[in-house]
Amino acid sequence: MAPTMGAFLVVEAKKSREEEEIRLRKRNMELERELRRSQEREEEMRKELQRAWERLRIAEEAEERLCSQLGELEAEAVHQAREYNARVLSLMDQISRTQLPQSSTSSSPALFQY
């Protein structure tokens, strides 16, 4: 092998290593950019998850308030229904008491004859 040929091979090997190094640096830069984008997406997802948790907490609190209000309304409705029922029974009792004397008078001779 001639000395020029050996020098040529050394230069080519060095050139090949430099090209490989450049290629690896470019790839490394691409991977670093991709990593940054991935970290940014991850941070955005964390923020979105936090917002979703906050919305869920608010919805659960609202649900608890609504259930409490519904319970109060149901209790009030039951109370009103009982009062209404008692009033109806009272009126029925009054009607039956007023009709008793009338029925005894109706057994007496009729006041109005045609």
LUMBA-125410 format. One record per residue: x, y, z of N, C-alpha, C, CB in turn. Coordinates in steps of 0.02 Angstrom, whole numbers, plus 32768, in hexadecimal, padded with zeros to 4 digits. Each point is the difference from the previous one (the first is absolute). Glycine has a CB too. Layout:
XYZXYZXYZXYZ;...
//
This chain:
802A7FC780007FD680398000802D803D80007FA37FC2803C;804B806B7F998028803D7FF97FEE8030803780077FF17F83;8029803A80907FF3803080367FC6802F7FF080797FFA801E;7F7E80187FA47FC9802C7FEE7FBD7FDC800A8049803D7FAD;7FB77F8580437FC37FD980077FEE7FFA804A80197FC17F96;8016803480957FF47FFB80497FE88042801B80597FA98009;7FC5808E7FDF7FEB804380167FB9800E7FE9807880297FFD;7F797FC07FC67FBD800A7FE57FCD7FDB802B8030800C7F8C;7FE17FB780887FD27FD9802A7FF78020804480237F987FC4;8012808380587FFC802280417FD3803D7FFB80747FD7801E;7F9580507FAB7FD8803C7FF57FB67FEC7FF68063803C7FCC;7F917F8F800E7FBB7FE97FF57FE17FE88041801E7FE07F8B;80087FFC809E7FE67FE780407FEF803B802D80457F967FF5;7FE8809C800B7FF5803C80297FC180257FE8807D800A8017;7F7D7FFB7FA77FC680217FE27FC07FDA80118049802A7FA2;7FBA7F94805C7FC77FD7800F7FEB8008804A80247FAE7FA7;800E805680857FF1800A80477FE18045800C805F7FB4801E;7FBB807E7FBF7FE4804480077FB880027FE7807480317FF2;7F7F7FAE7FD67FBC7FFD7FE67FD27FDC8031802D80017F8A;7FEB7FC980917FD97FDA80327FF3802B803D80327F947FD7;80018091803E7FF9802D803A7FCC80377FF280787FE98021;7F8A80337FA37FD080347FEC7FB97FE27FFF8059803C7FBC;7FA27F8980277FBF7FDF7FFD7FE57FF2804780207FCC7F92;800B801D809A7FEB7FF280457FED80408025804B7F9C8001;7FDA809A7FF37FEE8041801F7FBC80187FE8807A801D8008;7F7A7FDC7FB77FBE80147FE57FC97FD68020803680237F94;7FD67F9D806F7FCE7FD2801D7FF58012804A80227FA57FAF;8014806A80747FFB801380467FD78040800880707FCA8017;7F9A80667FBD7FDA803E80027FB57FF27FF2806680417FDA;7F8E7F947FF67FBA7FED7FF17FDF7FDF803C801E7FF27F87;80077FE1809A7FE57FDE803A7FF48031803A803C7F977FDC;7FF28099802C7FF7803280357FC2802C7FF2807D80008014;7F7980137FAC7FC480277FEF7FC17FD7800E8041803E7FA7;7FC17F8380457FC77FD4800B7FF27FF8804B801A7FC37F94;801B803780937FF97FFA80487FE0803F801E80647FB48003;7FB280877FE77FE3803F80187FB680047FEE806F80387FF4;7F807FB67FCE7FB980007FEC7FD87FCF802A802180207F8B;7FFB7FA780827FDE7FCE80297FF68019804780327FA57FB9;8000807C80627FFA801C80447FCC8038800280787FE38016;7F8580457FB57FCE80357FFC7FB97FE27FFC8054804B7FC7;7FA57F8080117FBE7FDF7FFC7FED7FE1804380147FE77F86;801D7FFB809B7FF47FE280427FEA8036803280557FA67FE7;7FCC809380187FED8037802E7FBA80197FF080798020800B;7F777FE67FB57FBD80177FEC7FCC7FCD80178031803D7F9C;7FDE7F83805E7FD17FCC80167FF78003804C80237FB77F9E;8013805680877FFA800880497FD18039801180757FD3800F;7F9380657FCD7FD5803A800C7FB87FF07FF08060804D7FE7;7F957F907FE17FBC7FED7FEC7FE27FD18034801F800E7F86;80097FC380927FE87FD180347FED8027803F80497FA47FD1;7FE0808D80427FF18029803B7FBE80267FF6807C800B8017;7F7B80117FAE7FC180237FF17FC47FD08004803F80537FB7;7FCB7F71802F7FCA7FCE80017FEF7FED804880247FD47F8F;80108023809B7FF47FF080477FDA8039802280697FBB8002;7FA980827FED7FDD803A801E7FB780027FEA806C80408001;7F877FB37FBF7FBB7FFE7FE87FD97FC880228025802F7F91;7FFB7F9880787FE07FC780227FEF80128048803E7FB07FB6;7FF18070806C7FF5801580467FC4802F8004807B7FF28019;7F82803E7FBA7FC980307FFF7FBE7FDD7FF2804E805A7FD9;7FB37F777FF77FC37FDB7FEF7FE87FD5803B80247FFE7F87;800B7FE4809D7FED7FD7803A7FE3802B8037805B7FAE7FE3;7FC2808D80287FE4802D80327FBA80167FED80748028801D;7F837FE77FA37FBD80157FE87FCF7FC68008803580507FAD;7FE07F7480457FD57FC680077FEB7FF8804980387FC77F9F;7FF78042808F7FF07FFB80487FCD8035801480727FD18016;7F98806C7FD27FD0803680107FBB7FEF7FE4805E80548000;7FA07F947FC27FBF7FEF7FE17FDE7FC78025802C80267F92;7FFA7FA880837FE37FC880257FE38019804380517FB07FCA;7FD4807D80567FE9801C803F7FBF80287FF580778005802A;7F8880247FA37FC480277FF07FC67FD37FEF8048805E7FD8;7FC67F6D80017FCB7FD17FEE7FE37FDE803E80387FED7F91;7FF48000809D7FE97FE1803E7FD38030802780687FBB8004;7FAC808580007FD7803180237FBD80097FDD8068803B8025;7F987FC77F997FC180077FDB7FD37FC38009803B80487FAC;7FE37F7D80547FD87FC4800B7FE180018045804B7FC07FB3;7FDC805480807FE5800380447FC78034800380707FDF802F;7F9980597FB17FCC80347FFE7FC27FE67FDC805880598002;7FB17F827FC77FC77FE57FDB7FDA7FCD802A803E80117F94;7FE67FC580917FDF7FCF802C7FD880258036805C7FAB7FEA;7FC3808980337FDE802780337FC080207FE4806F80178038;7F9780077F8D7FC580207FE17FCB7FCC7FEF804A805A7FD1;7FCA7F6C80187FD07FCB7FF07FDB7FE9803F80487FDA7F9F;7FDC802180987FE07FEC803F7FCF8036801880677FBC801F;7FAF80837FDB7FD3803780137FC17FFF7FD3806380458027;7FA77FB17F997FC87FFF7FD17FD17FC68012804880327FA5;7FD47F9480687FD87FC680127FD9800D804080547FB47FC8;7FCD806A80697FDE8010803F7FC880327FF4806A7FEB8040;7FA180467F967FCC80317FEF7FC57FDF7FDD8058805A7FF7;7FB77F797FDA7FCA7FDC7FDC7FD87FD7803280467FFC7F97;7FDC7FE180967FDC7FD780327FD6802C802D805C7FAB7FFD;7FBF808F80167FDB802E802A7FC180197FDB806B80238039;7F9D7FEF7F897FC680187FD97FCD7FC97FF7804A80517FC5;7FCE7F71802F7FD17FC87FF97FDA7FF68041804C7FC97FAB;7FD6803D808D7FE07FF980417FCC8037800A80697FCB802F;7FA980737FBF7FD0803780077FC37FF57FD4805F804E8019;7FAC7F9B7FAA7FC87FF37FD37FD37FC9801C804780237F9E;7FD87FA8807B7FD77FC9801A7FD98016803D80547FAD7FD4;7FC9807F80567FDC8019803B7FC7802E7FEB80697FF78044;7FA180317F897FCA802D7FEA7FC97FD97FDD8053805D7FF5;7FBE7F6B7FED7FCD7FD97FDD7FD67FD6802F804C7FFD7F9D;7FCF7FF2809D7FD97FD780307FC080248016806C7FCC8027;7F9880727FEF7FC1802280137FD280087FC5803D803D805A;7FDC7FCD7F6B7FD680087FC57FDC7FBE7FF1804D80597FD3;7FD67F7180357FE07FC07FF17FC97FF18033806B7FD67FCC;7F9D804080727FCA7FF680317FC5802E7FF280557FDF8056;7FB8805C7F8F7FC9802D7FED7FDE7FE87FC1803C805F8035;7FE87F7F7FA17FE07FE77FC37FD17FC7800F806580237FBF;7FA37FBB807A7FD17FCC80117FBF801D801B80617FB48019;7FA2808A7FFE7FC3802280147FD980157FC280368029806B;7F8D7FEC7F9D7FD880117FC5802280367FD77F997FE2803D;8060801A7F848020802F7FD27FE48045800A80147FA47FAD;8018808B80537FEB804580087FE4801C7FC08055800F8059;7FC67FDB7F727FEC80197FBE7FDB7FCA7FDA806280507FFD;7F637FBC7FF17FDB7FD17FD87FE780247FC27FDE7FBC8065;802280217F677FEB801E7FC07FBC7FE97FED807380077FDB;
//
